[in-house]
Amino acid sequence: MAAGGIGSGESILAAMTLGADGVQIGTRFALTEESSAHFTFKDRCLRLNEGDTQLTLKQLSPVRLVKNDFFKQVEEAEARGATTDELRALLGKGRAKKGIFEGDLFDGELEIGQVASCIHKLQTVNEVMKELVEDFNTALNRVNELNRFIS
């Protein structure tokens, strides 16, 4: 299984070409109409640009966060050499629930994948699935045509 940064049919094909039997897609489905994430969280993520998230908490449990006030607290704690217990205490205040499910864009943990900067519209799961399948098939057809050309 491949996971992380997969948000298009092309990236699914790339992962499978590299040997994956399947993929795990999180961000695309977190940003759908049916997702239980708060609309404010989804709206913020749909407006992300490249570089608006950063991988952090590497010594505890690596996670990619949207840069907000909570992210700054984590960054400051890590910079001063906070212990894993201190970091756990910082996270243990219901931060993910506050950010993702209650829509607190300032003090909440806004966890989302880097691929979010490529997603700019709210879609249904059905629309996302159709797009993934169509893009995968288009990319596969291009690869097959290229292989015929090379052979």
TIRO-2110 file (N, C-alpha, C; in Angstrom, 1 decimal):
// TIRO-2110
0.8, -1.2, 0.0, N, 1, A
0.0, 0.0, 0.0, CA, 1, A
0.9, 1.2, 0.0, C, 1, A
0.5, 2.2, -0.8, N, 2, A
1.2, 3.5, -0.8, CA, 2, A
0.2, 4.5, -0.2, C, 2, A
0.8, 5.5, 0.5, N, 3, A
0.0, 6.5, 1.2, CA, 3, A
0.9, 7.8, 1.2, C, 3, A
0.2, 8.9, 1.2, N, 4, A
0.9, 10.2, 1.4, CA, 4, A
1.1, 10.8, 0.0, C, 4, A
0.4, 12.0, -0.2, N, 5, A
0.6, 12.7, -1.4, CA, 5, A
-0.1, 12.2, -2.6, C, 5, A
-1.1, 11.3, -2.4, N, 6, A
-1.8, 10.7, -3.5, CA, 6, A
-3.2, 11.4, -3.5, C, 6, A
-3.4, 12.1, -4.6, N, 7, A
-4.7, 12.8, -4.8, CA, 7, A
-5.2, 12.8, -6.2, C, 7, A
-4.6, 12.1, -7.1, N, 8, A
-5.0, 12.1, -8.5, CA, 8, A
-4.9, 10.7, -9.1, C, 8, A
-5.5, 10.5, -10.2, N, 9, A
-5.4, 9.2, -10.9, CA, 9, A
-4.0, 9.0, -11.3, C, 9, A
-3.3, 10.1, -11.7, N, 10, A
-1.9, 10.0, -12.1, CA, 10, A
-1.0, 9.5, -11.0, C, 10, A
-1.2, 10.0, -9.8, N, 11, A
-0.4, 9.6, -8.6, CA, 11, A
-0.7, 8.1, -8.2, C, 11, A
-2.0, 7.7, -8.4, N, 12, A
-2.3, 6.3, -8.2, CA, 12, A
-1.5, 5.4, -9.1, C, 12, A
-1.5, 5.8, -10.4, N, 13, A
-0.8, 5.0, -11.4, CA, 13, A
0.7, 5.0, -11.1, C, 13, A
1.2, 6.1, -10.7, N, 14, A
2.7, 6.2, -10.3, CA, 14, A
3.0, 5.3, -9.2, C, 14, A
2.2, 5.3, -8.2, N, 15, A
2.4, 4.4, -7.0, CA, 15, A
2.3, 2.9, -7.4, C, 15, A
1.4, 2.6, -8.2, N, 16, A
1.2, 1.2, -8.7, CA, 16, A
2.4, 0.8, -9.6, C, 16, A
2.8, 1.7, -10.4, N, 17, A
4.0, 1.4, -11.3, CA, 17, A
5.2, 1.2, -10.4, C, 17, A
5.3, 1.8, -9.3, N, 18, A
6.5, 1.6, -8.4, CA, 18, A
6.3, 0.3, -7.5, C, 18, A
5.2, -0.4, -7.7, N, 19, A
5.0, -1.7, -7.0, CA, 19, A
3.9, -1.7, -6.0, C, 19, A
3.2, -0.6, -5.7, N, 20, A
2.1, -0.7, -4.8, CA, 20, A
0.9, -1.5, -5.3, C, 20, A
0.3, -2.3, -4.4, N, 21, A
-0.9, -3.0, -4.8, CA, 21, A
-2.2, -2.2, -4.7, C, 21, A
-2.0, -1.1, -3.9, N, 22, A
-3.2, -0.2, -3.7, CA, 22, A
-2.7, 1.1, -3.1, C, 22, A
-3.6, 2.0, -2.9, N, 23, A
-3.3, 3.3, -2.3, CA, 23, A
-4.2, 3.7, -1.2, C, 23, A
-3.8, 4.5, -0.3, N, 24, A
-4.6, 5.1, 0.7, CA, 24, A
-4.7, 6.6, 0.4, C, 24, A
-5.9, 7.1, 0.3, N, 25, A
-6.2, 8.5, 0.0, CA, 25, A
-6.9, 9.1, 1.1, C, 25, A
-6.4, 10.1, 1.8, N, 26, A
-7.0, 10.7, 2.9, CA, 26, A
-7.5, 12.1, 2.6, C, 26, A
-6.6, 13.0, 2.2, N, 27, A
-7.0, 14.4, 2.0, CA, 27, A
-8.1, 14.6, 1.0, C, 27, A
-8.1, 14.0, -0.1, N, 28, A
-9.1, 14.2, -1.1, CA, 28, A
-10.5, 13.9, -0.5, C, 28, A
-10.6, 12.9, 0.3, N, 29, A
-11.9, 12.5, 0.9, CA, 29, A
-12.2, 13.3, 2.2, C, 29, A
-11.2, 13.8, 2.9, N, 30, A
-11.5, 14.7, 4.0, CA, 30, A
-12.1, 16.0, 3.5, C, 30, A
-11.8, 16.4, 2.2, N, 31, A
-12.3, 17.6, 1.7, CA, 31, A
-13.5, 17.4, 0.7, C, 31, A
-14.4, 16.5, 1.1, N, 32, A
-15.6, 16.2, 0.3, CA, 32, A
-16.8, 16.7, 1.1, C, 32, A
-17.9, 16.8, 0.4, N, 33, A
-19.1, 17.3, 1.0, CA, 33, A
-19.5, 16.3, 2.1, C, 33, A
-19.3, 15.0, 1.9, N, 34, A
-19.8, 14.0, 2.9, CA, 34, A
-18.8, 13.9, 4.1, C, 34, A
-17.7, 14.5, 4.1, N, 35, A
-16.7, 14.4, 5.2, CA, 35, A
-17.3, 15.0, 6.4, C, 35, A
-17.0, 14.4, 7.6, N, 36, A
-17.5, 14.9, 8.9, CA, 36, A
-16.7, 16.1, 9.4, C, 36, A
-15.6, 16.5, 8.6, N, 37, A
-14.9, 17.7, 9.0, CA, 37, A
-15.8, 18.9, 8.9, C, 37, A
-15.5, 19.9, 9.8, N, 38, A
-16.2, 21.1, 9.8, CA, 38, A
-16.1, 21.9, 8.5, C, 38, A
-17.1, 22.6, 8.0, N, 39, A
-17.0, 23.3, 6.8, CA, 39, A
-15.9, 24.4, 6.8, C, 39, A
-15.7, 25.0, 8.0, N, 40, A
-14.7, 26.1, 8.1, CA, 40, A
-13.3, 25.5, 7.8, C, 40, A
-13.1, 24.3, 8.4, N, 41, A
-11.8, 23.6, 8.1, CA, 41, A
-11.6, 23.2, 6.7, C, 41, A
-12.7, 22.7, 6.1, N, 42, A
-12.6, 22.3, 4.6, CA, 42, A
-12.4, 23.6, 3.8, C, 42, A
-13.1, 24.7, 4.1, N, 43, A
-12.9, 25.9, 3.3, CA, 43, A
-11.5, 26.4, 3.4, C, 43, A
-10.9, 26.4, 4.6, N, 44, A
-9.5, 26.8, 4.8, CA, 44, A
-8.6, 26.0, 4.0, C, 44, A
-8.8, 24.7, 4.0, N, 45, A
-7.9, 23.7, 3.3, CA, 45, A
-8.0, 23.9, 1.8, C, 45, A
-9.2, 24.2, 1.3, N, 46, A
-9.4, 24.4, -0.1, CA, 46, A
-8.7, 25.7, -0.6, C, 46, A
-8.3, 26.5, 0.3, N, 47, A
-7.6, 27.8, -0.1, CA, 47, A
-6.1, 27.7, 0.2, C, 47, A
-5.6, 26.6, 0.5, N, 48, A
-4.2, 26.4, 0.8, CA, 48, A
-3.3, 26.5, -0.4, C, 48, A
-2.2, 27.1, -0.3, N, 49, A
-1.2, 27.2, -1.3, CA, 49, A
0.0, 26.3, -0.9, C, 49, A
0.8, 26.0, -1.9, N, 50, A
2.0, 25.2, -1.6, CA, 50, A
2.8, 25.9, -0.5, C, 50, A
3.2, 25.2, 0.5, N, 51, A
4.0, 25.8, 1.6, CA, 51, A
3.2, 26.2, 2.8, C, 51, A
1.9, 26.1, 2.7, N, 52, A
1.0, 26.6, 3.8, CA, 52, A
0.9, 25.5, 4.9, C, 52, A
1.4, 24.3, 4.6, N, 53, A
1.4, 23.3, 5.6, CA, 53, A
2.9, 22.9, 5.9, C, 53, A
3.1, 22.2, 7.0, N, 54, A
4.5, 21.8, 7.3, CA, 54, A
4.5, 20.5, 8.1, C, 54, A
5.4, 19.6, 7.8, N, 55, A
5.5, 18.4, 8.6, CA, 55, A
6.1, 18.7, 9.9, C, 55, A
5.6, 18.3, 11.0, N, 56, A
6.0, 18.6, 12.3, CA, 56, A
5.8, 17.5, 13.3, C, 56, A
6.2, 17.6, 14.5, N, 57, A
6.1, 16.6, 15.6, CA, 57, A
6.8, 15.3, 15.2, C, 57, A
7.9, 15.4, 14.5, N, 58, A
8.6, 14.2, 13.9, CA, 58, A
9.0, 13.3, 15.0, C, 58, A
9.4, 13.8, 16.2, N, 59, A
9.9, 12.9, 17.2, CA, 59, A
8.8, 12.2, 18.0, C, 59, A
7.5, 12.7, 17.8, N, 60, A
6.4, 12.1, 18.5, CA, 60, A
5.5, 11.3, 17.6, C, 60, A
4.9, 11.9, 16.7, N, 61, A
4.0, 11.3, 15.7, CA, 61, A
3.9, 12.3, 14.5, C, 61, A
4.8, 12.1, 13.5, N, 62, A
4.9, 13.0, 12.4, CA, 62, A
3.5, 13.3, 11.8, C, 62, A
3.2, 14.6, 11.7, N, 63, A
1.9, 15.1, 11.2, CA, 63, A
2.1, 16.4, 10.4, C, 63, A
1.4, 16.5, 9.3, N, 64, A
1.4, 17.8, 8.5, CA, 64, A
0.3, 18.7, 9.0, C, 64, A
0.7, 19.9, 9.4, N, 65, A
-0.3, 20.9, 9.9, CA, 65, A
-0.4, 22.1, 9.1, C, 65, A
-1.6, 22.7, 9.0, N, 66, A
-1.7, 24.0, 8.4, CA, 66, A
-1.1, 25.0, 9.4, C, 66, A
-0.3, 25.9, 8.9, N, 67, A
0.3, 26.9, 9.7, CA, 67, A
-0.7, 27.9, 10.3, C, 67, A
-0.9, 27.8, 11.6, N, 68, A
-1.8, 28.7, 12.3, CA, 68, A
-1.3, 28.9, 13.7, C, 68, A
-2.0, 29.5, 14.6, N, 69, A
-1.5, 29.8, 16.0, CA, 69, A
-1.1, 28.5, 16.7, C, 69, A
-1.9, 27.4, 16.6, N, 70, A
-1.5, 26.2, 17.3, CA, 70, A
-0.2, 25.7, 16.7, C, 70, A
0.0, 25.7, 15.4, N, 71, A
1.2, 25.3, 14.7, CA, 71, A
2.4, 26.1, 15.3, C, 71, A
2.2, 27.4, 15.5, N, 72, A
3.3, 28.2, 16.1, CA, 72, A
3.6, 27.7, 17.5, C, 72, A
2.6, 27.3, 18.3, N, 73, A
2.9, 26.8, 19.6, CA, 73, A
3.8, 25.5, 19.5, C, 73, A
3.4, 24.6, 18.6, N, 74, A
4.2, 23.4, 18.4, CA, 74, A
5.6, 23.7, 18.0, C, 74, A
5.7, 24.6, 17.0, N, 75, A
7.0, 25.0, 16.5, CA, 75, A
7.9, 25.6, 17.6, C, 75, A
7.3, 26.5, 18.4, N, 76, A
8.1, 27.0, 19.6, CA, 76, A
8.5, 26.0, 20.6, C, 76, A
7.6, 25.1, 20.9, N, 77, A
7.9, 24.0, 21.8, CA, 77, A
9.0, 23.1, 21.3, C, 77, A
9.0, 22.8, 20.0, N, 78, A
10.0, 22.0, 19.4, CA, 78, A
11.4, 22.7, 19.4, C, 78, A
11.3, 24.0, 19.1, N, 79, A
12.5, 24.8, 19.1, CA, 79, A
13.2, 24.9, 20.4, C, 79, A
12.5, 24.9, 21.5, N, 80, A
13.1, 25.0, 22.8, CA, 80, A
13.4, 23.6, 23.4, C, 80, A
13.1, 22.6, 22.6, N, 81, A
13.5, 21.2, 23.0, CA, 81, A
12.5, 20.6, 23.9, C, 81, A
11.2, 20.8, 23.7, N, 82, A
10.2, 20.2, 24.6, CA, 82, A
10.3, 18.7, 24.5, C, 82, A
10.0, 18.1, 25.7, N, 83, A
10.0, 16.7, 25.8, CA, 83, A
8.7, 16.1, 25.1, C, 83, A
8.8, 14.8, 24.8, N, 84, A
7.6, 14.2, 24.2, CA, 84, A
6.4, 14.3, 25.1, C, 84, A
6.6, 14.3, 26.4, N, 85, A
5.5, 14.4, 27.3, CA, 85, A
4.8, 15.8, 27.2, C, 85, A
5.7, 16.8, 27.1, N, 86, A
5.2, 18.2, 26.9, CA, 86, A
4.4, 18.3, 25.6, C, 86, A
4.9, 17.7, 24.5, N, 87, A
4.3, 17.7, 23.2, CA, 87, A
2.9, 17.0, 23.3, C, 87, A
2.9, 15.9, 24.0, N, 88, A
1.7, 15.1, 24.1, CA, 88, A
0.6, 15.9, 24.9, C, 88, A
1.1, 16.7, 25.9, N, 89, A
0.2, 17.5, 26.7, CA, 89, A
-0.4, 18.6, 25.8, C, 89, A
0.4, 19.2, 24.9, N, 90, A
0.0, 20.2, 24.0, CA, 90, A
-1.1, 19.7, 23.1, C, 90, A
-0.8, 18.5, 22.6, N, 91, A
-1.8, 17.8, 21.6, CA, 91, A
-3.0, 17.3, 22.4, C, 91, A
-2.9, 16.9, 23.6, N, 92, A
-3.9, 16.3, 24.4, CA, 92, A
-5.1, 17.1, 24.8, C, 92, A
-5.2, 18.3, 24.3, N, 93, A
-6.2, 19.2, 24.7, CA, 93, A
-7.4, 19.2, 23.7, C, 93, A
-7.6, 18.1, 23.0, N, 94, A
-8.6, 18.0, 22.0, CA, 94, A
-8.4, 18.9, 20.8, C, 94, A
-7.1, 19.1, 20.5, N, 95, A
-6.8, 20.0, 19.5, CA, 95, A
-7.3, 19.6, 18.1, C, 95, A
-7.2, 18.3, 17.8, N, 96, A
-7.7, 17.8, 16.5, CA, 96, A
-9.2, 18.0, 16.3, C, 96, A
-9.9, 17.6, 17.4, N, 97, A
-11.3, 17.8, 17.4, CA, 97, A
-11.7, 19.3, 17.2, C, 97, A
-11.0, 20.1, 18.0, N, 98, A
-11.3, 21.6, 18.0, CA, 98, A
-11.0, 22.1, 16.5, C, 98, A
-10.0, 21.7, 15.9, N, 99, A
-9.7, 22.3, 14.6, CA, 99, A
-10.4, 21.7, 13.4, C, 99, A
-10.4, 20.3, 13.4, N, 100, A
-11.0, 19.7, 12.2, CA, 100, A
-12.5, 19.5, 12.3, C, 100, A
-13.0, 19.2, 13.5, N, 101, A
-14.4, 18.9, 13.6, CA, 101, A
-15.3, 20.1, 14.2, C, 101, A
-14.6, 21.0, 14.8, N, 102, A
-15.3, 22.2, 15.4, CA, 102, A
-15.0, 23.5, 14.6, C, 102, A
-14.0, 23.4, 13.7, N, 103, A
-13.7, 24.6, 12.8, CA, 103, A
-12.9, 25.7, 13.5, C, 103, A
-12.2, 25.4, 14.6, N, 104, A
-11.4, 26.5, 15.2, CA, 104, A
-10.1, 26.6, 14.4, C, 104, A
-10.0, 27.6, 13.5, N, 105, A
-8.8, 27.8, 12.7, CA, 105, A
-7.6, 28.4, 13.4, C, 105, A
-7.7, 28.8, 14.6, N, 106, A
-6.6, 29.4, 15.3, CA, 106, A
-6.0, 28.5, 16.3, C, 106, A
-6.8, 28.0, 17.2, N, 107, A
-6.2, 27.1, 18.3, CA, 107, A
-6.4, 25.7, 18.0, C, 107, A
-7.0, 25.3, 17.0, N, 108, A
-7.2, 23.9, 16.6, CA, 108, A
-6.0, 23.3, 15.8, C, 108, A
-5.9, 22.0, 15.9, N, 109, A
-4.9, 21.3, 15.1, CA, 109, A
-5.5, 21.0, 13.8, C, 109, A
-4.9, 21.7, 12.7, N, 110, A
-5.5, 21.6, 11.4, CA, 110, A
-4.6, 20.6, 10.6, C, 110, A
-4.8, 19.3, 10.7, N, 111, A
-4.1, 18.3, 10.1, CA, 111, A
-4.6, 18.0, 8.7, C, 111, A
-3.7, 18.1, 7.7, N, 112, A
-4.1, 17.8, 6.4, CA, 112, A
-2.9, 17.5, 5.5, C, 112, A
-3.1, 16.7, 4.5, N, 113, A
-1.9, 16.4, 3.6, CA, 113, A
-1.5, 17.5, 2.7, C, 113, A
-0.3, 17.4, 2.3, N, 114, A
0.3, 18.4, 1.4, CA, 114, A
-0.4, 18.5, 0.1, C, 114, A
-1.1, 17.5, -0.3, N, 115, A
-1.8, 17.5, -1.6, CA, 115, A
-3.0, 18.4, -1.5, C, 115, A
-3.4, 18.9, -0.3, N, 116, A
-4.5, 19.8, -0.2, CA, 116, A
-4.3, 21.1, -1.0, C, 116, A
-3.0, 21.5, -1.2, N, 117, A
-2.8, 22.7, -2.0, CA, 117, A
-3.2, 22.5, -3.5, C, 117, A
-3.5, 21.3, -3.9, N, 118, A
-3.9, 21.0, -5.3, CA, 118, A
-5.4, 20.9, -5.4, C, 118, A
-6.1, 21.0, -4.3, N, 119, A
-7.6, 20.8, -4.3, CA, 119, A
-8.2, 22.1, -4.0, C, 119, A
-9.1, 22.6, -4.9, N, 120, A
-9.6, 23.9, -4.8, CA, 120, A
-11.1, 24.0, -4.8, C, 120, A
-11.8, 22.8, -4.9, N, 121, A
-13.2, 22.9, -4.9, CA, 121, A
-13.8, 21.7, -4.1, C, 121, A
-14.9, 21.9, -3.4, N, 122, A
-15.6, 20.9, -2.6, CA, 122, A
-16.3, 20.0, -3.6, C, 122, A
-16.1, 18.7, -3.5, N, 123, A
-16.8, 17.8, -4.4, CA, 123, A
-17.5, 16.7, -3.5, C, 123, A
-18.4, 16.0, -4.2, N, 124, A
-18.9, 14.8, -3.5, CA, 124, A
-17.9, 13.7, -3.7, C, 124, A
-18.1, 12.6, -2.8, N, 125, A
-17.3, 11.5, -3.0, CA, 125, A
-17.4, 10.8, -4.3, C, 125, A
-18.7, 10.8, -4.8, N, 126, A
-18.9, 10.3, -6.2, CA, 126, A
-18.1, 11.0, -7.2, C, 126, A
-18.1, 12.3, -7.2, N, 127, A
-17.3, 13.1, -8.1, CA, 127, A
-15.8, 12.9, -8.0, C, 127, A
-15.3, 12.8, -6.8, N, 128, A
-13.9, 12.5, -6.6, CA, 128, A
-13.6, 11.1, -7.2, C, 128, A
-14.4, 10.1, -6.9, N, 129, A
-14.1, 8.8, -7.4, CA, 129, A
-14.1, 8.7, -8.9, C, 129, A
-15.1, 9.4, -9.6, N, 130, A
-15.2, 9.4, -11.0, CA, 130, A
-13.9, 10.1, -11.6, C, 130, A
-13.5, 11.2, -11.0, N, 131, A
-12.3, 11.9, -11.4, CA, 131, A
-11.1, 11.1, -11.3, C, 131, A
-10.9, 10.4, -10.2, N, 132, A
-9.7, 9.5, -9.9, CA, 132, A
-9.7, 8.4, -11.0, C, 132, A
-10.8, 7.8, -11.2, N, 133, A
-10.8, 6.7, -12.2, CA, 133, A
-10.6, 7.2, -13.6, C, 133, A
-11.2, 8.3, -14.0, N, 134, A
-11.0, 8.8, -15.3, CA, 134, A
-9.5, 9.2, -15.5, C, 134, A
-9.0, 9.9, -14.5, N, 135, A
-7.6, 10.4, -14.6, CA, 135, A
-6.6, 9.2, -14.7, C, 135, A
-6.9, 8.2, -13.9, N, 136, A
-6.1, 7.0, -13.9, CA, 136, A
-6.1, 6.3, -15.3, C, 136, A
-7.3, 6.1, -15.8, N, 137, A
-7.4, 5.5, -17.1, CA, 137, A
-6.7, 6.3, -18.2, C, 137, A
-6.9, 7.6, -18.2, N, 138, A
-6.2, 8.5, -19.1, CA, 138, A
-4.7, 8.4, -19.1, C, 138, A
-4.2, 8.4, -17.8, N, 139, A
-2.7, 8.3, -17.7, CA, 139, A
-2.3, 6.9, -18.1, C, 139, A
-3.0, 5.9, -17.8, N, 140, A
-2.6, 4.5, -18.2, CA, 140, A
-2.6, 4.4, -19.7, C, 140, A
-3.6, 5.0, -20.4, N, 141, A
-3.6, 5.0, -21.9, CA, 141, A
-2.4, 5.7, -22.4, C, 141, A
-2.0, 6.8, -21.8, N, 142, A
-0.9, 7.5, -22.3, CA, 142, A
0.4, 6.7, -22.2, C, 142, A
0.5, 6.0, -21.0, N, 143, A
1.7, 5.1, -20.8, CA, 143, A
1.7, 4.0, -21.8, C, 143, A
0.5, 3.4, -22.0, N, 144, A
0.4, 2.3, -23.0, CA, 144, A
0.8, 2.7, -24.4, C, 144, A
0.3, 3.9, -24.8, N, 145, A
0.7, 4.5, -26.1, CA, 145, A
2.2, 4.7, -26.2, C, 145, A
2.8, 5.3, -25.2, N, 146, A
4.2, 5.5, -25.2, CA, 146, A
5.0, 4.2, -25.3, C, 146, A
4.5, 3.2, -24.6, N, 147, A
5.2, 1.9, -24.7, CA, 147, A
5.1, 1.3, -26.1, C, 147, A
3.9, 1.5, -26.8, N, 148, A
3.8, 1.0, -28.1, CA, 148, A
4.7, 1.8, -29.1, C, 148, A
4.9, 3.0, -28.8, N, 149, A
5.8, 3.9, -29.6, CA, 149, A
7.2, 3.5, -29.4, C, 149, A
7.6, 3.2, -28.2, N, 150, A
9.0, 2.8, -27.9, CA, 150, A
9.3, 1.4, -28.4, C, 150, A
8.4, 0.5, -28.3, N, 151, A
8.6, -0.9, -28.8, CA, 151, A
8.7, -1.0, -30.2, C, 151, A
END
